[in-house]
């Protein structure tokens, strides 16, 4: 069975805000954070 992760607009906004925060703390850290969120999202879809 194939699953799909549904993410609310509020959750997307939270991720964007966190990414901006981390990027302001250290250049490149926001991108690293976003990649981690995406990797976790893939794991959730693969093994809910």
mmCIF file of the N, C-alpha and C atoms, coordinates in Angstrom:
data_MODEL
# 
_entry.id   MODEL 
# 
loop_
_atom_site.group_PDB 
_atom_site.id 
_atom_site.type_symbol 
_atom_site.label_atom_id 
_atom_site.label_alt_id 
_atom_site.label_comp_id 
_atom_site.label_asym_id 
_atom_site.label_entity_id 
_atom_site.label_seq_id 
_atom_site.pdbx_PDB_ins_code 
_atom_site.Cartn_x 
_atom_site.Cartn_y 
_atom_site.Cartn_z 
_atom_site.occupancy 
_atom_site.B_iso_or_equiv 
_atom_site.pdbx_formal_charge 
_atom_site.auth_seq_id 
_atom_site.auth_comp_id 
_atom_site.auth_asym_id 
_atom_site.auth_atom_id 
_atom_site.pdbx_PDB_model_num 
ATOM 1   N N  . UNK A 1 1  ? 0.840  -1.167 0.000  1.00 0.00 ? 1  UNK A N  1 
ATOM 2   C CA . UNK A 1 1  ? 0.000  0.000  0.000  1.00 0.00 ? 1  UNK A CA 1 
ATOM 3   C C  . UNK A 1 1  ? 0.892  1.240  0.000  1.00 0.00 ? 1  UNK A C  1 
ATOM 4   N N  . UNK A 1 2  ? 0.490  2.229  -0.780 1.00 0.00 ? 2  UNK A N  1 
ATOM 5   C CA . UNK A 1 2  ? 1.246  3.469  -0.869 1.00 0.00 ? 2  UNK A CA 1 
ATOM 6   C C  . UNK A 1 2  ? 0.578  4.538  -0.019 1.00 0.00 ? 2  UNK A C  1 
ATOM 7   N N  . UNK A 1 3  ? 1.370  5.222  0.796  1.00 0.00 ? 3  UNK A N  1 
ATOM 8   C CA . UNK A 1 3  ? 0.850  6.253  1.684  1.00 0.00 ? 3  UNK A CA 1 
ATOM 9   C C  . UNK A 1 3  ? 1.271  7.639  1.197  1.00 0.00 ? 3  UNK A C  1 
ATOM 10  N N  . UNK A 1 4  ? 0.514  8.629  1.634  1.00 0.00 ? 4  UNK A N  1 
ATOM 11  C CA . UNK A 1 4  ? 0.813  10.017 1.307  1.00 0.00 ? 4  UNK A CA 1 
ATOM 12  C C  . UNK A 1 4  ? 0.791  10.819 2.609  1.00 0.00 ? 4  UNK A C  1 
ATOM 13  N N  . UNK A 1 5  ? 1.787  11.639 2.791  1.00 0.00 ? 5  UNK A N  1 
ATOM 14  C CA . UNK A 1 5  ? 1.861  12.489 3.974  1.00 0.00 ? 5  UNK A CA 1 
ATOM 15  C C  . UNK A 1 5  ? 1.148  13.801 3.671  1.00 0.00 ? 5  UNK A C  1 
ATOM 16  N N  . UNK A 1 6  ? 0.170  14.137 4.492  1.00 0.00 ? 6  UNK A N  1 
ATOM 17  C CA . UNK A 1 6  ? -0.572 15.382 4.327  1.00 0.00 ? 6  UNK A CA 1 
ATOM 18  C C  . UNK A 1 6  ? -0.055 16.357 5.382  1.00 0.00 ? 6  UNK A C  1 
ATOM 19  N N  . UNK A 1 7  ? 0.416  17.501 4.927  1.00 0.00 ? 7  UNK A N  1 
ATOM 20  C CA . UNK A 1 7  ? 0.990  18.506 5.824  1.00 0.00 ? 7  UNK A CA 1 
ATOM 21  C C  . UNK A 1 7  ? 0.154  19.775 5.718  1.00 0.00 ? 7  UNK A C  1 
ATOM 22  N N  . UNK A 1 8  ? -0.276 20.289 6.850  1.00 0.00 ? 8  UNK A N  1 
ATOM 23  C CA . UNK A 1 8  ? -1.117 21.487 6.860  1.00 0.00 ? 8  UNK A CA 1 
ATOM 24  C C  . UNK A 1 8  ? -0.299 22.731 6.495  1.00 0.00 ? 8  UNK A C  1 
ATOM 25  N N  . UNK A 1 9  ? -1.001 23.768 6.113  1.00 0.00 ? 9  UNK A N  1 
ATOM 26  C CA . UNK A 1 9  ? -0.346 25.039 5.810  1.00 0.00 ? 9  UNK A CA 1 
ATOM 27  C C  . UNK A 1 9  ? 0.370  25.581 7.044  1.00 0.00 ? 9  UNK A C  1 
ATOM 28  N N  . UNK A 1 10 ? -0.241 25.420 8.211  1.00 0.00 ? 10 UNK A N  1 
ATOM 29  C CA . UNK A 1 10 ? 0.396  25.876 9.453  1.00 0.00 ? 10 UNK A CA 1 
ATOM 30  C C  . UNK A 1 10 ? 1.720  25.152 9.691  1.00 0.00 ? 10 UNK A C  1 
ATOM 31  N N  . UNK A 1 11 ? 1.732  23.850 9.451  1.00 0.00 ? 11 UNK A N  1 
ATOM 32  C CA . UNK A 1 11 ? 2.960  23.079 9.642  1.00 0.00 ? 11 UNK A CA 1 
ATOM 33  C C  . UNK A 1 11 ? 4.027  23.515 8.645  1.00 0.00 ? 11 UNK A C  1 
ATOM 34  N N  . UNK A 1 12 ? 3.627  23.753 7.403  1.00 0.00 ? 12 UNK A N  1 
ATOM 35  C CA . UNK A 1 12 ? 4.585  24.244 6.404  1.00 0.00 ? 12 UNK A CA 1 
ATOM 36  C C  . UNK A 1 12 ? 5.152  25.597 6.812  1.00 0.00 ? 12 UNK A C  1 
ATOM 37  N N  . UNK A 1 13 ? 4.303  26.471 7.333  1.00 0.00 ? 13 UNK A N  1 
ATOM 38  C CA . UNK A 1 13 ? 4.769  27.779 7.794  1.00 0.00 ? 13 UNK A CA 1 
ATOM 39  C C  . UNK A 1 13 ? 5.752  27.636 8.954  1.00 0.00 ? 13 UNK A C  1 
ATOM 40  N N  . UNK A 1 14 ? 5.468  26.708 9.860  1.00 0.00 ? 14 UNK A N  1 
ATOM 41  C CA . UNK A 1 14 ? 6.379  26.463 10.978 1.00 0.00 ? 14 UNK A CA 1 
ATOM 42  C C  . UNK A 1 14 ? 7.752  26.011 10.485 1.00 0.00 ? 14 UNK A C  1 
ATOM 43  N N  . UNK A 1 15 ? 7.765  25.124 9.503  1.00 0.00 ? 15 UNK A N  1 
ATOM 44  C CA . UNK A 1 15 ? 9.026  24.636 8.946  1.00 0.00 ? 15 UNK A CA 1 
ATOM 45  C C  . UNK A 1 15 ? 9.782  25.787 8.278  1.00 0.00 ? 15 UNK A C  1 
ATOM 46  N N  . UNK A 1 16 ? 9.081  26.606 7.517  1.00 0.00 ? 16 UNK A N  1 
ATOM 47  C CA . UNK A 1 16 ? 9.723  27.747 6.859  1.00 0.00 ? 16 UNK A CA 1 
ATOM 48  C C  . UNK A 1 16 ? 10.294 28.730 7.883  1.00 0.00 ? 16 UNK A C  1 
ATOM 49  N N  . UNK A 1 17 ? 9.526  29.007 8.933  1.00 0.00 ? 17 UNK A N  1 
ATOM 50  C CA . UNK A 1 17 ? 10.008 29.922 9.971  1.00 0.00 ? 17 UNK A CA 1 
ATOM 51  C C  . UNK A 1 17 ? 11.235 29.363 10.677 1.00 0.00 ? 17 UNK A C  1 
ATOM 52  N N  . UNK A 1 18 ? 11.206 28.075 10.974 1.00 0.00 ? 18 UNK A N  1 
ATOM 53  C CA . UNK A 1 18 ? 12.352 27.441 11.623 1.00 0.00 ? 18 UNK A CA 1 
ATOM 54  C C  . UNK A 1 18 ? 13.563 27.458 10.698 1.00 0.00 ? 18 UNK A C  1 
ATOM 55  N N  . UNK A 1 19 ? 13.339 27.200 9.422  1.00 0.00 ? 19 UNK A N  1 
ATOM 56  C CA . UNK A 1 19 ? 14.430 27.211 8.455  1.00 0.00 ? 19 UNK A CA 1 
ATOM 57  C C  . UNK A 1 19 ? 15.066 28.603 8.400  1.00 0.00 ? 19 UNK A C  1 
ATOM 58  N N  . UNK A 1 20 ? 14.233 29.646 8.361  1.00 0.00 ? 20 UNK A N  1 
ATOM 59  C CA . UNK A 1 20 ? 14.756 31.019 8.351  1.00 0.00 ? 20 UNK A CA 1 
ATOM 60  C C  . UNK A 1 20 ? 15.547 31.319 9.625  1.00 0.00 ? 20 UNK A C  1 
ATOM 61  N N  . UNK A 1 21 ? 15.015 30.874 10.749 1.00 0.00 ? 21 UNK A N  1 
ATOM 62  C CA . UNK A 1 21 ? 15.703 31.090 12.035 1.00 0.00 ? 21 UNK A CA 1 
ATOM 63  C C  . UNK A 1 21 ? 17.083 30.447 12.020 1.00 0.00 ? 21 UNK A C  1 
ATOM 64  N N  . UNK A 1 22 ? 17.144 29.170 11.631 1.00 0.00 ? 22 UNK A N  1 
ATOM 65  C CA . UNK A 1 22 ? 18.420 28.465 11.632 1.00 0.00 ? 22 UNK A CA 1 
ATOM 66  C C  . UNK A 1 22 ? 19.394 29.067 10.628 1.00 0.00 ? 22 UNK A C  1 
ATOM 67  N N  . UNK A 1 23 ? 18.872 29.513 9.503  1.00 0.00 ? 23 UNK A N  1 
ATOM 68  C CA . UNK A 1 23 ? 19.731 30.124 8.490  1.00 0.00 ? 23 UNK A CA 1 
ATOM 69  C C  . UNK A 1 23 ? 20.325 31.435 9.017  1.00 0.00 ? 23 UNK A C  1 
ATOM 70  N N  . UNK A 1 24 ? 19.541 32.172 9.802  1.00 0.00 ? 24 UNK A N  1 
ATOM 71  C CA . UNK A 1 24 ? 20.052 33.415 10.388 1.00 0.00 ? 24 UNK A CA 1 
ATOM 72  C C  . UNK A 1 24 ? 21.078 33.147 11.486 1.00 0.00 ? 24 UNK A C  1 
ATOM 73  N N  . UNK A 1 25 ? 20.964 32.016 12.143 1.00 0.00 ? 25 UNK A N  1 
ATOM 74  C CA . UNK A 1 25 ? 21.929 31.652 13.182 1.00 0.00 ? 25 UNK A CA 1 
ATOM 75  C C  . UNK A 1 25 ? 23.269 31.255 12.578 1.00 0.00 ? 25 UNK A C  1 
ATOM 76  N N  . UNK A 1 26 ? 23.192 30.494 11.470 1.00 0.00 ? 26 UNK A N  1 
ATOM 77  C CA . UNK A 1 26 ? 24.423 30.029 10.822 1.00 0.00 ? 26 UNK A CA 1 
ATOM 78  C C  . UNK A 1 26 ? 24.124 29.723 9.367  1.00 0.00 ? 26 UNK A C  1 
ATOM 79  N N  . UNK A 1 27 ? 24.890 30.298 8.474  1.00 0.00 ? 27 UNK A N  1 
ATOM 80  C CA . UNK A 1 27 ? 24.665 30.091 7.045  1.00 0.00 ? 27 UNK A CA 1 
ATOM 81  C C  . UNK A 1 27 ? 24.745 28.601 6.709  1.00 0.00 ? 27 UNK A C  1 
ATOM 82  N N  . UNK A 1 28 ? 23.747 28.113 5.998  1.00 0.00 ? 28 UNK A N  1 
ATOM 83  C CA . UNK A 1 28 ? 23.699 26.711 5.587  1.00 0.00 ? 28 UNK A CA 1 
ATOM 84  C C  . UNK A 1 28 ? 22.933 25.820 6.546  1.00 0.00 ? 28 UNK A C  1 
ATOM 85  N N  . UNK A 1 29 ? 22.716 26.296 7.765  1.00 0.00 ? 29 UNK A N  1 
ATOM 86  C CA . UNK A 1 29 ? 22.024 25.479 8.762  1.00 0.00 ? 29 UNK A CA 1 
ATOM 87  C C  . UNK A 1 29 ? 20.540 25.337 8.437  1.00 0.00 ? 29 UNK A C  1 
ATOM 88  N N  . UNK A 1 30 ? 19.945 26.365 7.849  1.00 0.00 ? 30 UNK A N  1 
ATOM 89  C CA . UNK A 1 30 ? 18.538 26.295 7.453  1.00 0.00 ? 30 UNK A CA 1 
ATOM 90  C C  . UNK A 1 30 ? 18.316 25.226 6.401  1.00 0.00 ? 30 UNK A C  1 
ATOM 91  N N  . UNK A 1 31 ? 19.217 25.153 5.436  1.00 0.00 ? 31 UNK A N  1 
ATOM 92  C CA . UNK A 1 31 ? 19.114 24.133 4.390  1.00 0.00 ? 31 UNK A CA 1 
ATOM 93  C C  . UNK A 1 31 ? 19.286 22.732 4.983  1.00 0.00 ? 31 UNK A C  1 
ATOM 94  N N  . UNK A 1 32 ? 20.220 22.612 5.899  1.00 0.00 ? 32 UNK A N  1 
ATOM 95  C CA . UNK A 1 32 ? 20.447 21.313 6.557  1.00 0.00 ? 32 UNK A CA 1 
ATOM 96  C C  . UNK A 1 32 ? 19.197 20.884 7.327  1.00 0.00 ? 32 UNK A C  1 
ATOM 97  N N  . UNK A 1 33 ? 18.570 21.850 8.002  1.00 0.00 ? 33 UNK A N  1 
ATOM 98  C CA . UNK A 1 33 ? 17.327 21.574 8.725  1.00 0.00 ? 33 UNK A CA 1 
ATOM 99  C C  . UNK A 1 33 ? 16.236 21.090 7.771  1.00 0.00 ? 33 UNK A C  1 
ATOM 100 N N  . UNK A 1 34 ? 16.067 21.801 6.661  1.00 0.00 ? 34 UNK A N  1 
ATOM 101 C CA . UNK A 1 34 ? 15.041 21.426 5.690  1.00 0.00 ? 34 UNK A CA 1 
ATOM 102 C C  . UNK A 1 34 ? 15.284 20.028 5.124  1.00 0.00 ? 34 UNK A C  1 
ATOM 103 N N  . UNK A 1 35 ? 16.523 19.701 4.837  1.00 0.00 ? 35 UNK A N  1 
ATOM 104 C CA . UNK A 1 35 ? 16.847 18.359 4.345  1.00 0.00 ? 35 UNK A CA 1 
ATOM 105 C C  . UNK A 1 35 ? 16.507 17.291 5.385  1.00 0.00 ? 35 UNK A C  1 
ATOM 106 N N  . UNK A 1 36 ? 16.713 17.604 6.655  1.00 0.00 ? 36 UNK A N  1 
ATOM 107 C CA . UNK A 1 36 ? 16.362 16.668 7.727  1.00 0.00 ? 36 UNK A CA 1 
ATOM 108 C C  . UNK A 1 36 ? 14.851 16.470 7.817  1.00 0.00 ? 36 UNK A C  1 
ATOM 109 N N  . UNK A 1 37 ? 14.110 17.561 7.688  1.00 0.00 ? 37 UNK A N  1 
ATOM 110 C CA . UNK A 1 37 ? 12.646 17.463 7.712  1.00 0.00 ? 37 UNK A CA 1 
ATOM 111 C C  . UNK A 1 37 ? 12.161 16.598 6.554  1.00 0.00 ? 37 UNK A C  1 
ATOM 112 N N  . UNK A 1 38 ? 12.712 16.815 5.374  1.00 0.00 ? 38 UNK A N  1 
ATOM 113 C CA . UNK A 1 38 ? 12.315 16.016 4.197  1.00 0.00 ? 38 UNK A CA 1 
ATOM 114 C C  . UNK A 1 38 ? 12.655 14.544 4.378  1.00 0.00 ? 38 UNK A C  1 
ATOM 115 N N  . UNK A 1 39 ? 13.830 14.266 4.937  1.00 0.00 ? 39 UNK A N  1 
ATOM 116 C CA . UNK A 1 39 ? 14.230 12.872 5.162  1.00 0.00 ? 39 UNK A CA 1 
ATOM 117 C C  . UNK A 1 39 ? 13.284 12.195 6.153  1.00 0.00 ? 39 UNK A C  1 
ATOM 118 N N  . UNK A 1 40 ? 12.922 12.898 7.202  1.00 0.00 ? 40 UNK A N  1 
ATOM 119 C CA . UNK A 1 40 ? 11.987 12.343 8.192  1.00 0.00 ? 40 UNK A CA 1 
ATOM 120 C C  . UNK A 1 40 ? 10.609 12.125 7.575  1.00 0.00 ? 40 UNK A C  1 
ATOM 121 N N  . UNK A 1 41 ? 10.206 13.045 6.723  1.00 0.00 ? 41 UNK A N  1 
ATOM 122 C CA . UNK A 1 41 ? 8.917  12.899 6.047  1.00 0.00 ? 41 UNK A CA 1 
ATOM 123 C C  . UNK A 1 41 ? 8.885  11.638 5.181  1.00 0.00 ? 41 UNK A C  1 
ATOM 124 N N  . UNK A 1 42 ? 9.986  11.392 4.481  1.00 0.00 ? 42 UNK A N  1 
ATOM 125 C CA . UNK A 1 42 ? 10.076 10.181 3.654  1.00 0.00 ? 42 UNK A CA 1 
ATOM 126 C C  . UNK A 1 42 ? 9.981  8.923  4.522  1.00 0.00 ? 42 UNK A C  1 
ATOM 127 N N  . UNK A 1 43 ? 10.637 8.945  5.672  1.00 0.00 ? 43 UNK A N  1 
ATOM 128 C CA . UNK A 1 43 ? 10.582 7.780  6.576  1.00 0.00 ? 43 UNK A CA 1 
ATOM 129 C C  . UNK A 1 43 ? 9.163  7.541  7.093  1.00 0.00 ? 43 UNK A C  1 
ATOM 130 N N  . UNK A 1 44 ? 8.454  8.622  7.392  1.00 0.00 ? 44 UNK A N  1 
ATOM 131 C CA . UNK A 1 44 ? 7.086  8.498  7.871  1.00 0.00 ? 44 UNK A CA 1 
ATOM 132 C C  . UNK A 1 44 ? 6.211  7.862  6.795  1.00 0.00 ? 44 UNK A C  1 
ATOM 133 N N  . UNK A 1 45 ? 6.384  8.263  5.549  1.00 0.00 ? 45 UNK A N  1 
ATOM 134 C CA . UNK A 1 45 ? 5.593  7.710  4.451  1.00 0.00 ? 45 UNK A CA 1 
ATOM 135 C C  . UNK A 1 45 ? 5.927  6.232  4.236  1.00 0.00 ? 45 UNK A C  1 
ATOM 136 N N  . UNK A 1 46 ? 7.202  5.897  4.347  1.00 0.00 ? 46 UNK A N  1 
ATOM 137 C CA . UNK A 1 46 ? 7.621  4.514  4.120  1.00 0.00 ? 46 UNK A CA 1 
ATOM 138 C C  . UNK A 1 46 ? 7.196  3.578  5.249  1.00 0.00 ? 46 UNK A C  1 
ATOM 139 N N  . UNK A 1 47 ? 7.145  4.111  6.462  1.00 0.00 ? 47 UNK A N  1 
ATOM 140 C CA . UNK A 1 47 ? 6.827  3.265  7.603  1.00 0.00 ? 47 UNK A CA 1 
ATOM 141 C C  . UNK A 1 47 ? 5.933  4.017  8.598  1.00 0.00 ? 47 UNK A C  1 
ATOM 142 N N  . UNK A 1 48 ? 4.655  4.176  8.224  1.00 0.00 ? 48 UNK A N  1 
ATOM 143 C CA . UNK A 1 48 ? 3.753  4.922  9.108  1.00 0.00 ? 48 UNK A CA 1 
ATOM 144 C C  . UNK A 1 48 ? 3.473  4.127  10.332 1.00 0.00 ? 48 UNK A C  1 
# 
